[in-house]
Amino acid sequence: MKKFIITASILLVTSYFTFAQKIAFVDTQYILENIPEYNTAQDQLNSLSVDWQKEIEAKFTEIDKLYKAFQAESVLLPEEMKKKRQDEIVKKEKEAKDLQKQRFGKEGDLSKKRQELVKPIQDKVYNAIEGVATDGGYAIIFDKTSSSVTMVYSSSKFDKSDDVLQKLGYKPGGYKTNTEKDKPKNK
């Protein structure tokens, strides 16, 4: 009986350590702030942003002057000239807004420049995290930078999505998942 309890205890302890998953966290903001290339890229982006903002503000200042001049002179202008001036102001406003969208829009110049300068650094950081996870035997690594914890690495051997689908009676692998589309590609 005593041997049975000792053997059972050893098996339980062994199985506990066998199935235990190592979890860690990183602070990607801290990591990035300590990479000189990232700081240089941020400085370049900030400089471009300031320059482009000044360019746009100059356009809107010009529009404001045109509008004030139009208001002051509109009483004296014939209808045809009023219409022409209004059209000119509207056209310049549209051009300024289009420039603003071109520079700072979702697919704008600043976004493209950020992609060009920062993405390669972020990819290197992700690859380093993946290497640390693999070397250290970590199943999951979280990023504690944001207010909500984000998983930046997870070992695919612990993904139980297909098991859940089978349990629900669905065939796994029928559709691409959002996680497959969103995973960074290793280069």
C-alpha positions as CSV (number, residue, x, y, z in Angstrom):
1,M,0.0,0.0,0.0
2,K,2.8,2.3,0.9
3,K,4.6,1.6,-2.5
4,F,1.3,2.4,-4.3
5,I,0.9,5.8,-2.6
6,I,4.6,6.7,-3.3
7,T,4.2,5.6,-6.9
8,A,1.0,7.4,-7.4
9,S,2.5,10.6,-5.8
10,I,5.5,10.4,-8.1
11,L,3.2,9.9,-11.2
12,L,1.1,12.9,-10.1
13,V,4.1,15.2,-9.6
14,T,5.6,14.1,-12.9
15,S,2.4,14.6,-14.8
16,Y,2.0,18.0,-13.2
17,F,5.4,19.1,-14.5
18,T,4.9,17.5,-17.8
19,F,1.6,19.3,-18.5
20,A,2.6,22.6,-16.9
21,Q,2.8,25.4,-19.5
22,K,5.3,28.2,-19.2
23,I,3.9,31.6,-19.6
24,A,5.8,35.0,-19.7
25,F,5.2,38.6,-20.6
26,V,7.0,41.4,-22.3
27,D,6.6,45.1,-22.5
28,T,7.0,45.9,-26.2
29,Q,6.9,49.7,-25.7
30,Y,9.8,49.4,-23.3
31,I,11.6,47.1,-25.8
32,L,11.0,49.5,-28.7
33,E,12.0,52.6,-26.7
34,N,15.4,50.9,-26.1
35,I,16.1,50.3,-29.8
36,P,17.9,53.3,-31.3
37,E,16.6,52.6,-34.8
38,Y,13.0,52.9,-33.5
39,N,13.7,56.2,-31.8
40,T,15.3,57.5,-35.0
41,A,12.3,56.3,-37.0
42,Q,9.9,58.0,-34.5
43,D,11.9,61.3,-34.8
44,Q,11.6,61.1,-38.6
45,L,7.9,60.5,-38.4
46,N,7.4,63.3,-35.9
47,S,9.4,65.7,-38.1
48,L,7.4,64.8,-41.2
49,S,4.1,65.1,-39.3
50,V,5.0,68.6,-38.1
51,D,6.1,69.7,-41.6
52,W,2.9,68.3,-43.2
53,Q,0.8,69.9,-40.5
54,K,2.3,73.3,-41.2
55,E,1.7,72.8,-44.9
56,I,-2.0,72.1,-44.3
57,E,-2.4,74.9,-41.8
58,A,-1.0,77.3,-44.4
59,K,-3.6,76.2,-46.9
60,F,-6.4,76.7,-44.4
61,T,-5.0,80.1,-43.4
62,E,-5.1,81.1,-47.1
63,I,-8.7,79.9,-47.3
64,D,-9.6,81.8,-44.2
65,K,-8.1,85.0,-45.7
66,L,-10.0,84.5,-49.0
67,Y,-13.3,83.9,-47.1
68,K,-12.8,87.1,-45.0
69,A,-12.0,89.1,-48.1
70,F,-15.1,87.6,-49.8
71,Q,-17.3,88.5,-46.9
72,A,-16.0,92.1,-46.8
73,E,-16.4,92.6,-50.6
74,S,-19.5,90.5,-51.2
75,V,-21.9,93.4,-50.8
76,L,-20.2,95.2,-53.7
77,L,-19.7,92.2,-56.0
78,P,-22.1,91.2,-58.8
79,E,-23.7,87.8,-58.5
80,E,-21.4,86.3,-61.2
81,M,-18.3,87.4,-59.3
82,K,-19.8,86.2,-56.0
83,K,-20.4,82.8,-57.5
84,K,-16.8,82.7,-58.9
85,R,-15.2,83.6,-55.6
86,Q,-17.4,81.1,-53.7
87,D,-16.4,78.4,-56.1
88,E,-12.8,79.3,-55.7
89,I,-13.0,79.1,-51.9
90,V,-14.9,75.8,-52.0
91,K,-12.3,74.4,-54.5
92,K,-9.4,75.4,-52.3
93,E,-11.1,73.9,-49.2
94,K,-11.5,70.7,-51.0
95,E,-7.9,70.7,-52.1
96,A,-6.8,71.3,-48.5
97,K,-9.0,68.6,-47.1
98,D,-7.8,66.2,-49.8
99,L,-4.2,67.0,-48.9
100,Q,-4.9,66.5,-45.2
101,K,-6.4,63.1,-46.1
102,Q,-3.5,62.3,-48.3
103,R,-1.0,63.1,-45.6
104,F,-2.8,61.9,-42.5
105,G,-5.6,59.5,-43.7
106,K,-5.8,55.8,-42.9
107,E,-3.9,55.0,-46.1
108,G,-2.0,58.3,-46.1
109,D,1.6,59.3,-46.5
110,L,2.3,59.2,-42.7
111,S,0.8,55.7,-42.4
112,K,2.9,54.5,-45.4
113,K,6.0,56.1,-44.0
114,R,5.4,54.5,-40.6
115,Q,4.9,51.1,-42.3
116,E,8.2,51.7,-44.1
117,L,10.2,52.8,-41.1
118,V,8.7,51.0,-38.1
119,K,7.3,47.7,-39.4
120,P,10.7,46.2,-40.0
121,I,11.7,47.0,-36.4
122,Q,8.5,45.5,-35.1
123,D,9.0,42.4,-37.2
124,K,12.5,42.0,-35.7
125,V,11.1,42.4,-32.2
126,Y,8.3,39.8,-32.9
127,N,10.9,37.4,-34.3
128,A,13.1,37.9,-31.2
129,I,10.1,37.2,-28.9
130,E,9.3,34.1,-30.9
131,G,13.0,33.0,-30.5
132,V,12.9,33.6,-26.7
133,A,9.6,31.7,-26.5
134,T,11.0,28.8,-28.5
135,D,14.4,28.7,-26.7
136,G,12.7,29.1,-23.2
137,G,9.9,26.6,-23.9
138,Y,7.2,29.2,-23.3
139,A,3.7,28.3,-24.5
140,I,2.4,31.8,-24.4
141,I,3.9,35.3,-24.1
142,F,1.7,38.3,-23.4
143,D,2.4,42.0,-24.0
144,K,1.6,44.1,-21.0
145,T,2.1,47.5,-22.8
146,S,-1.6,48.3,-23.5
147,S,-4.4,48.5,-21.0
148,S,-5.7,45.1,-22.2
149,V,-3.3,42.3,-22.2
150,T,-2.4,41.1,-25.7
151,M,-1.0,37.7,-26.6
152,V,2.1,38.2,-28.9
153,Y,3.2,34.6,-29.1
154,S,1.4,31.3,-28.6
155,S,2.7,27.8,-29.4
156,S,0.4,26.2,-32.0
157,K,0.7,22.9,-30.2
158,F,-1.6,24.3,-27.4
159,D,-4.3,25.5,-29.9
160,K,-7.4,23.6,-29.2
161,S,-9.7,25.3,-31.8
162,D,-10.0,22.2,-33.9
163,D,-10.9,20.2,-30.9
164,V,-13.7,22.6,-30.0
165,L,-15.0,22.5,-33.6
166,Q,-15.1,18.7,-33.6
167,K,-16.9,18.8,-30.2
168,L,-19.5,21.1,-31.8
169,G,-19.8,18.7,-34.7
170,Y,-18.0,20.8,-37.3
171,K,-15.2,19.9,-39.6
172,P,-11.9,21.7,-38.7
173,G,-10.0,23.6,-41.4
174,G,-13.0,24.4,-43.5
175,Y,-12.5,28.2,-43.3
176,K,-9.6,30.5,-42.8
177,T,-9.8,32.1,-39.3
178,N,-9.1,35.7,-38.4
179,T,-6.1,34.6,-36.4
180,E,-4.6,32.9,-39.5
181,K,-5.0,36.1,-41.5
182,D,-3.7,38.3,-38.7
183,K,-0.6,36.3,-37.7
184,P,2.6,38.1,-38.6
185,K,4.5,36.3,-41.3
186,N,8.0,35.1,-40.5
187,K,10.6,36.4,-42.9
